[in-house]
């Protein structure tokens, strides 16, 4: 076994929609400032009784239901998150228990910020290679609202909560992946709010932008080099949904059709590890992706981290 293919996806969103106009009542901001710079109109925030675990279980169970497989054949559960409900037990173990998945497989959380789901895909491929099982369940989930400083307009308008999941099947038809990481604490890190002393997301927006527009082509070109393919061979590209302008920049660079690069940050904001699987799930639900289409997933984010994978979409008939 050398690779994976996508056989099903799932998603879950909290109940509360927060628009740019809603945020303008809390901080000095406006839809007129946020939308043109980010492509974000609204995002979802968890209510008091909604947890990262709840969202992850919902997304995972939808993906499993759609996969229509014997869950005894699941070979690992990998959850990418930086906002787990508990450090221990992991979200993955809680999903394993809630969904009655096999107990003789690995279940673990990983943290690679917004790149997490794609790192998680490669981790899952490793487990299936090692244990010879057929299917992997990978989830990206975040409740970023609990680590946002709602007095900092430079960050609180960008992020949202949600979960996305995929069921992969071991497959050796097409799978190319690439990963990268470097420590850069001054660009994107938890910051401290002086008023309450708590840690929150903080970033240097301009440097994140510069990193993103260099990381995405680095990942895409790395995959093209390995696979000897070009943008014409790729049917769909699902990038981390940080900012519409970052994706526009990449579309222009590759002279690609805009519709090849899926976007949904207008309604979800940046959901970090959940962003790629949530976008993938929406794309699959739209019916635009056909069985056998090639899909490239591209992530970049805190760490700094970056990764990509090119694989097929092949839902079970
Ligand atoms: N509403 C109104 N004004 C704002 C807001 C806001 N939400 N945020 C910042 N401003 C103000 C600033 O205070 C500043 O005012 P000043 O000139 O009076 O000092 C002005 O707007 C310009 O601020 P900048 O930070 O220079 O704004 P910039 O043009 O760089 O845009 C943005 C900010 C949109 C974040 C941009 O830097 C960007 O797109 N960066 C990419 C970062 C990103 O998308 N991060 C996502 C998370 S990281 C990840 O997922 C990997």
Boltz pocket constraint, residues with backbone or C-beta under 6 A from the ligand:
constraints:
  - pocket:
      binder: B
      contacts: [[A, 28], [A, 29], [A, 30], [A, 33], [A, 34], [A, 37], [A, 38], [A, 114], [A, 153], [A, 154], [A, 155], [A, 157], [A, 158], [A, 188], [A, 203], [A, 204], [A, 205], [A, 206], [A, 208], [A, 209], [A, 242], [A, 243], [A, 245], [A, 270], [A, 272], [A, 300], [A, 301], [A, 302]]
      max_distance: 6.0
